[in-house]
């Protein structure tokens, strides 16, 4: 069952998927930062309607916009807005001029576009494909690793399935050709990886199983590990058993009375146990090893959070139970 | 009964509304809250139906049903929670929403001609509009609610909505389709009954022609064929679509409907909840309560912030030394120190989490207060909530007239 898994840094395109609220954007950013530190030239693309990456890196963030910018040396980030990408596509790929922009903006055109299946997804993926193709002056690829923070809707799967669907539906023309290029990239297990992010909770675990089942059967995209975000440590449960041995009348200055500490730590420990169960469950249900990302009890912001913690994400995945892994929790006060 | 006016409180919702819609982002415990509210309404003597979506099927287990399907099944509350006097006359039924292809069902209902029906169902644009774009699961829910309301078999229907990242897909779906069908463009195309071919499109003037050319290059050859086929096929149905969409909106926006927004104490959920609220406002949806679910209990009288302020490095060092000393009677010194440090850090972690939760919840409560509504806090329960006793415990927090429901912002967070 255990297959040797490659390092995330050895892929070319990583599509980070997961339902809203799983921390997909933070995971994408963390991966980008880890890859950058490892010397890769990284492109990080966000695709949600509203931008949220820049605030993870900067305390006074400016929007990234469609052109994007260098957030850190070696890390270029951009926000792919489908309408801008469409105008871009029309200009470059189809070769239409200024008149196109006007047409694209008319209300009627927008309405018709709404009826066109999957254009958003296709256009976004097309843009990513285009970025993947980019070369620098010496003819070497401009980016070593492209990371896409996929849209949260429909598990981000509709997103990946669109090129195939379009290719079948559209019989000829530039679009069909472009869709087939994008499809080839999505299906290339050597270059492309889908990275599902989940939480150690019941519903996210079930949704992740569904996502991976569908990725395997319908999409044919590589998946080799699951990121389990916000994993607690075992600290509460160890501390709870320690506290149980203390005399009830121990006189303490700032910490709560022993009985209260016990209640509180036991509550915490129960919650943590559930998280460990869910982590094991997701690995079992999906037959896939996991990578833990520690829960940041003291909050998380880009400025303080990007210390040494980013490397958690590129650690090799493990099978829960293999050896109980402690997630590091030396919180920074 | 309250300063908030009779129609806008959870109490009145449970007593008087015909439909309660539980909305919220995924993973906040919507299904659990919906079931708890339904039980409370049943205890108030109302014939109640809870409509749910629960992939885990745990709710079916909690309600003592082998499975939930798309037929209402009676819940035997007396057997599940013996000894609860309130439950003796309570009437509760539960059913699972059928969130499968619903536009398809609608097409079946609206068309009698088999060939026409197949033509619509096979159309690429129909398939797209009905699933990817239009939030059909949400629409399905509302269609079913509409039918159930009109069956008059229930006093109250509690609806659990599908987890969605966009708050009001179920409102937007019918509206979007209706707007599309009513658009000037579609209207012009469909009216002259000459649009069933590309020739139809070609008859329009040059600007439109150019636009269609561009569209075809983006959406692909065949798009216009599909579109014109879809439009002509659906022409006869648009009246039916429009009427149904309108009626679904009536159910959702009617005076007998109340929305309950469910959130949790994390920042992401909080953010979505605020976005939900502004969307609800745009649609003029009758919001009656915001429930913040699973707040970690904080047992001290003073707030986590005050507690953390008291934990200076020096005070902590002294406490750790005392704890280590107490441990020391049975362990070696350095290990005892390490364990003592672990205890204090675990407690601080917990306090930090509670502080962050409280800050998040207060920000939400402030926002909610502006709409003169209340934020109701449901503490995290130690056990499995998806059992009858868990559902009753949550319900008792939300129950009309019960005090445990803490109104955030009105009083300090207590035990």
Interface residues (C-beta under 8 A of the other chain):
Chain A: X19 X20 X21 X23 X86 X89 X90 X94 X96 X99 X100 X103 X104 X106 X108 X109 X111 X112 X113 X114 X115 X116 X117 X118 X119 X152 X153 X154 X158 X166 X169 X170 X171 X172 X173 X174 X175 X176 X199 X201 X202 X203 X204 X206 X207 X235 X236 X238 X239 X240 X242 X243 X245 X246 X247 X250 X251 X252 X253 X254 X255 X256 X260 X261 X263 X264 X265 X267 X268 X270 X271 X297 X298 X299 X329 X331 X333
Chain B: X25 X26 X27 X55 X56 X58 X124 X125 X127 X128 X129 X132 X133 X163 X165 X166 X176 X180 X183 X184 X185 X186 X208 X210 X211 X214 X215 X216 X217 X218 X219 X220 X221 X222 X223 X227 X230 X266 X268 X269 X272 X296 X297 X299 X300 X307 X310 X311 X312 X315 X316 X318 X319 X322 X323 X326 X327 X330 X339 X340 X342 X343 X344 X345 X346 X347 X348 X349 X350 X352 X353 X356 X380 X382
